[in-house]
Each structure stands twice: as C-alpha cells, then as structure tokens.
C-alpha cells in the first residue's frame, strides 16, 4: 500500500480543509509525522483509516461524531484519500455521519455516512461504487486485511502496541497469514502433513507384510540369521538387496519344485489311466467268470434231471402203447366177466 494524497475537511480538530501531498513527503523514502500533543497527528492517521474502512481505530470509534466541533455549521465533514493498493490506484471519498442544522427552523438533521470509490484508469477516474458494503469488500480484498488487522500490524493506535504483542498465537498467525499471503504455504504444509500421515500408514502396512513374510521364512533352511532377526524399519538398501537375492533364489527353487511336481503329476495321470484300463479289464473278466459259473450250475442241474427225464419218457411211451390196445381189451374183459 502506498499513500499519495490526503485531504480533510471539518474532520477531527481541523475546521477547514487540509491537503497533504504524501508523494512529496515520501520522496526520500521515509517521513516523520511529528508535532506537539493535540496538534492532530492521530487525527491524520484516523482520517487515513476512516477513508479506507469507514471507521477509526481503537476507542475513538465510540465517540460517534468525527466532525470537527470547530467547523462552521454548514461545513460537511469529508476525507479524500488517493492510494495505490495491490498495484491499482484508488481514490476514496468518505463523509462520516453528522448532524446538520436544518435549513428551515431549529434543530438538526442526521446525515448518513456516504462513500465514493474511484479507480484511475486510462482516460481519468472511473467510479466503482457508492455503496459502503461494496467499497469495504473491495478495499479489504485488495489490501488483504480488515480494519482490526490493519490497526494491529500497519497502524497501531497509541497505547495499543502491546495488543498485537500480547495477542494469542492463533490470532497473530491469522493476521500475518492474511497480511503476507501465506495461505498457499499453509495449504502446502497441511498437504505435506496429511501426505506424511498417509505415507506413514502405508509404510506401517508394508512393515506388517514384511514381518509376516519374515515369520513365514523362519521355517526355510539356508536363510541368513541376520535377515530373519532384523527389524524391517531398520532395513538398509543392502538388506533390501539381500532379501531380493533370497527371494530370487526361493523363486528359482519354487519354479524347479513346480516343474518336478508337474512331471510327477503327468506320470501319475498316465498311471491312473493305465490303472483305470486294467480295472475295466478286471471287471470284464469278473463278469465273464460269473456268467460261466452260472452256466455250469445250469448244466449241472440239467445233468441231474436227465435220468428222471429218461424214466418219465419211457413211462410215457409205455402209456402211449397201452392206450392203443385199450379198445381191444374192453370186449375181452366183458367176455371174461360173463
């Protein structure tokens, strides 16, 4: 922020109009505002603060009336400030609230605070706003601080220097962050802190997995004892290389074992196929033997019944022959009976 010109009318102890060319005063880089007590040094600073924020610092804001008691009744209190903020040149014209004598009759009429915000652009001054809230928002945004922070770090009221020094750490941090625009560094710090936490959690997970692998490796022969007993958190690049070599060797052994198992599995499959064929032949032989035994039993039964069948056949033949002569025997039997 750089101040260029300040004009006051009926403000504070100044009944008339006072103009200050601050560029001329600051041509050497610094200037001293000095004077006896009551000369109006604080009022000049109040005018600058009022032009920017519409308020004055400290307890003087409670006085309500900023208009000079020495000004004539018709004099309108006014502050005009030209300043460069964030590379932009503004002119702020403010009038505080004051009691104006009525033009007719007795008594006073209250005049509300007013503001005119202008910006210097090619071609002259351009009006930006006549609204108090809009002007306050724009000034605070380009200046980077509000009136409280401004009076803590840039324009400390008399007797209030210790307020900033005794302010809490969080309050001072907030003021300095806004003043110097350190939000990006704070955001970066927060990101780094969260990233460190996430990395730590991931690292702890890797350590747990490494410990599980180490516990599983205790049953493997030929591993270096120093690797089995080492804490993964203290591993060096040499330890990591050693574990990689061990893992490569174990992988090679595992691949050889897998190849051997595959060969054995292939042989077992061939033997299984042969055994299945042999089992089928054995079942066929067993079935044939059972059918042969059944046939021999039937033949034995038939052989045993052959003599009985021959006897019955002989008796049947005799009966057939007897039946042929039966008609001839009937008359003979009747004759013998008679």
C-alpha positions in Angstrom: 0.0 0.0 0.0 1.3 3.5 -0.9 -0.5 6.7 0.0 -0.4 9.6 -2.4 -2.7 12.4 -1.3 -4.9 13.1 1.7 -7.4 15.9 2.1 -9.6 16.6 5.2 -12.5 19.0 5.6 -14.1 19.6 9.0 -12.6 16.4 10.3 -11.4 15.9 13.9 -9.5 19.1 15.1 -9.3 20.5 11.6 -12.2 23.0 11.0 -11.2 23.8 7.4 -9.7 21.9 4.6 -6.2 20.5 4.9 -4.3 18.8 2.0 -1.2 16.7 2.2 0.9 15.6 -0.8 2.3 12.3 0.6 4.3 11.6 -2.5 6.3 14.7 -2.0 6.8 14.0 1.7 7.8 10.4 1.0 10.2 11.2 -1.9 13.1 10.4 0.3 11.6 7.0 1.2 10.5 7.9 4.8 9.0 10.9 6.5 8.2 11.6 10.2 4.9 12.8 11.4 5.7 14.9 14.4 4.1 17.7 16.5 3.1 18.7 20.0 0.4 16.9 21.9 -3.0 17.8 20.4 -1.6 19.0 17.1 -3.7 16.4 15.2 -1.1 13.7 14.4 -3.5 10.9 15.5 -6.4 12.6 13.6 -4.4 12.4 10.3 -4.0 8.6 10.9 -7.7 8.4 11.8 -8.5 10.1 8.5 -6.5 7.5 6.6 -8.1 4.6 8.4 -11.6 6.2 8.0 -11.1 6.7 4.3 -10.1 3.0 3.8 -12.5 1.3 6.2 -15.2 3.8 7.2 -14.1 3.6 10.8 -11.3 4.9 13.1 -9.1 2.8 15.3 -9.5 2.0 18.9 -11.8 3.6 21.4 -12.2 6.8 19.3 -14.8 5.0 17.2 -17.1 5.1 20.2 -17.1 8.9 20.0 -19.6 8.5 17.1 -19.1 12.1 15.8 -16.0 12.6 13.7 -16.9 16.1 12.5 -14.9 18.9 13.9 -16.5 20.9 16.6 -14.7 24.0 15.4 -16.1 23.9 11.8 -18.9 26.2 10.7 -22.4 24.8 10.8 -22.6 24.3 7.0 -19.2 22.6 6.6 -19.6 19.0 5.5 -17.0 16.6 7.1 -15.1 14.9 4.3 -11.9 12.8 3.8 -10.4 12.2 0.4 -7.5 9.6 0.1 -5.6 8.6 -3.0 -3.7 5.4 -2.6 -2.2 2.5 -4.6 -3.4 -0.9 -3.3 -2.1 -4.1 -4.9 -0.9 -2.1 -8.0 -4.2 -0.3 -8.5 -4.7 3.4 -7.8 -7.9 4.3 -6.0 -9.5 7.5 -4.7 -11.8 7.1 -1.7 -14.1 10.0 -0.7 -15.9 9.5 2.6 -18.2 11.6 4.7 -18.9 10.4 8.3 -22.3 10.6 9.9 -23.0 14.0 11.2 -25.8 16.3 12.5 -26.6 19.1 10.0 -28.5 22.2 11.1 -31.9 22.4 9.4 -32.1 24.8 6.6 -35.5 26.0 7.9 -36.4 26.1 11.6 -34.4 24.9 14.5 -32.9 21.6 15.2 -30.6 19.3 13.3 -30.9 16.6 10.6 -28.8 13.5 10.6 -26.7 12.9 7.5 -25.7 9.3 7.0 -22.3 8.2 6.1 -21.5 8.2 2.4 -18.7 7.0 0.2 -17.4 7.2 -3.4 -14.8 4.8 -4.6 -13.0 5.6 -7.8 -10.1 3.9 -9.7 -7.6 5.6 -12.0 -7.8 4.2 -15.5 -6.6 5.5 -18.9 -8.7 8.5 -19.5 -9.3 9.5 -15.9 -11.1 8.5 -12.7 -13.8 5.7 -13.0 -16.4 5.3 -10.4 -16.5 1.8 -8.9 -19.1 2.1 -6.1 -21.1 4.4 -3.9 -22.2 1.6 -1.5 -20.5 1.2 1.8 -20.5 -2.6 1.9 -19.2 -3.0 -1.7 -16.4 -0.4 -1.0 -15.5 -2.2 2.2 -15.3 -5.6 0.5 -13.2 -4.3 -2.4 -10.8 -2.4 -0.2 -10.3 -5.4 2.2 -9.8 -7.8 -0.8 -7.1 -5.7 -2.5 -5.5 -4.7 0.8 -5.6 -8.2 2.3 -6.6 -7.2 5.8 -9.6 -5.8 7.6 -9.6 -2.8 10.0 -8.8 -4.9 13.1 -5.7 -6.5 11.4 -4.7 -3.2 9.8 -4.6 -1.4 13.1 -2.6 -4.3 14.6 0.2 -4.5 12.1 0.2 -1.4 9.9 -1.3 1.5 12.0 -1.1 0.7 15.7 -3.1 3.1 17.8 -1.4 5.0 20.6 -1.0 2.8 23.7 -2.2 -0.3 21.8 1.1 -1.7 20.5 1.0 -4.2 23.3 -2.3 -5.6 22.0 -0.6 -7.2 19.0 2.3 -8.3 21.0 0.1 -9.9 23.6 -2.4 -11.4 21.2 -2.8 -15.1 21.1 -0.6 -17.1 18.8 -3.5 -18.2 16.6 -4.8 -14.6 16.3 -1.4 -13.3 15.3 -0.9 -16.2 12.9 -4.2 -15.4 11.2 -3.3 -11.7 10.9 0.2 -12.4 9.5 -1.2 -15.0 7.1 -3.6 -12.5 5.5 -1.1 -9.7 5.6 1.7 -11.6 3.8 -0.5 -14.0 1.8 0.9 -17.2 3.3 -2.2 -19.2 2.7 -0.5 -21.2 0.0 2.3 -22.2 2.3 -0.2 -23.2 5.0 -2.1 -25.3 2.4 1.2 -26.9 1.4 2.1 -27.6 5.0 -1.3 -29.2 5.6 -0.9 -31.3 2.4 2.6 -32.4 3.4 1.3 -33.3 6.9 -1.6 -35.4 5.5 0.7 -36.9 2.9 3.2 -37.8 5.7 0.4 -39.5 7.6 -0.8 -41.5 4.6 2.8 -42.4 3.7 3.3 -43.5 7.3 0.2 -45.7 7.3 1.3 -47.2 4.0 4.8 -47.8 5.4 3.3 -49.5 8.5 1.3 -51.8 6.2 4.5 -52.7 4.3 6.3 -53.3 7.6 3.5 -55.7 8.7 3.6 -57.6 5.5 7.4 -57.8 5.7 7.2 -59.1 9.2 4.6 -61.7 8.1 7.0 -62.8 5.4 9.9 -62.9 7.8 7.8 -65.1 10.2 7.0 -67.4 7.4 10.6 -67.6 6.3 11.8 -68.9 9.7 11.0 -72.5 8.5 13.0 -72.1 5.3 16.5 -73.6 5.6 19.5 -71.7 4.5 18.3 -68.1 5.2 20.8 -65.7 6.8 20.0 -65.3 10.5 20.7 -61.5 10.4 17.9 -61.1 7.9 15.4 -63.1 10.0 16.2 -61.2 13.2 16.3 -57.7 11.6 13.5 -55.1 12.2 12.1 -54.1 8.8 12.0 -50.4 9.9 15.8 -50.5 10.2 16.5 -52.1 6.8 19.1 -50.5 4.6 19.5 -50.8 0.9 21.9 -53.6 1.5 19.3 -55.6 3.5 16.8 -55.0 0.7 19.2 -56.3 -1.9 19.9 -59.3 0.3 16.2 -60.0 0.6 15.8 -59.7 -3.2 18.6 -62.2 -3.7 16.9 -64.6 -1.2 13.6 -64.1 -2.9 15.1 -64.8 -6.3 16.7 -68.0 -5.0 13.5 -69.1 -3.4 11.6 -68.3 -6.6 14.1 -70.4 -8.6 13.7 -73.3 -6.1 9.9 -73.0 -6.2 9.9 -73.0 -10.0 12.1 -76.2 -10.0 9.8 -77.7 -7.5 6.8 -76.8 -9.6 8.4 -78.3 -12.7 9.1 -81.6 -10.7 5.6 -81.6 -9.4 4.2 -81.1 -12.9 6.3 -84.0 -14.2 5.1 -86.2 -11.3 1.6 -85.2 -11.9 1.9 -86.1 -15.5 3.3 -89.6 -14.6 0.5 -90.0 -12.0 -2.1 -89.2 -14.6 -0.6 -91.8 -17.0 -0.6 -94.4 -14.3 -4.1 -93.5 -13.4 -5.2 -94.0 -16.9 -3.5 -97.4 -17.1 -5.0 -98.4 -13.8 -8.4 -97.4 -15.0 -8.0 -99.6 -18.1 -6.8 -102.5 -16.0 -9.7 -102.1 -13.7 -12.1 -102.2 -16.7 -10.5 -105.4 -17.9 -10.7 -106.9 -14.4 -14.4 -106.1 -14.2 -15.0 -107.6 -17.6 -13.1 -110.8 -16.6 -15.0 -111.0 -13.4 -18.3 -110.6 -15.2 -17.4 -113.4 -17.7 -16.4 -115.7 -14.9 -19.7 -115.1 -13.1 -21.6 -115.9 -16.3 -19.5 -119.1 -16.7 -20.2 -120.2 -13.2 -23.9 -119.6 -13.7 -23.9 -121.6 -17.0 -22.1 -124.5 -15.3 -24.6 -124.5 -12.5 -27.4 -124.7 -15.1 -25.6 -127.6 -16.8 -25.3 -129.5 -13.5 -29.0 -129.1 -12.8 -29.8 -130.3 -16.3 -27.4 -133.3 -15.9 -29.1 -134.2 -12.6 -32.5 -134.1 -14.1 -31.5 -136.1 -17.2 -32.1 -139.7 -15.6 -35.5 -138.6 -14.2 -36.5 -137.3 -17.6 -35.5 -140.5 -19.3 -37.5 -142.6 -16.9 -40.5 -140.4 -17.4 -40.1 -140.5 -21.1 -40.1 -144.4 -21.0 -43.2 -144.5 -18.9 -44.9 -142.0 -21.2 -44.1 -144.2 -24.2 -45.4 -147.3 -22.5 -48.6 -145.4 -21.6 -49.0 -144.4 -25.3 -48.7 -148.0 -26.4 -51.2 -149.2 -23.8 -53.7 -146.6 -24.9 -53.6 -148.1 -28.4 -54.7 -151.6 -27.2 -57.2 -150.4 -24.6 -60.2 -150.6 -27.1 -59.3 -154.3 -27.7 -59.2 -155.1 -24.1 -62.7 -153.9 -23.3 -64.6 -156.8 -25.2 -62.2 -159.3 -23.7 -62.8 -158.1 -20.2 -66.6 -158.2 -20.7 -66.4 -161.8 -22.1 -64.3 -162.9 -19.1 -66.9 -161.3 -16.8 -69.8 -163.0 -18.5 
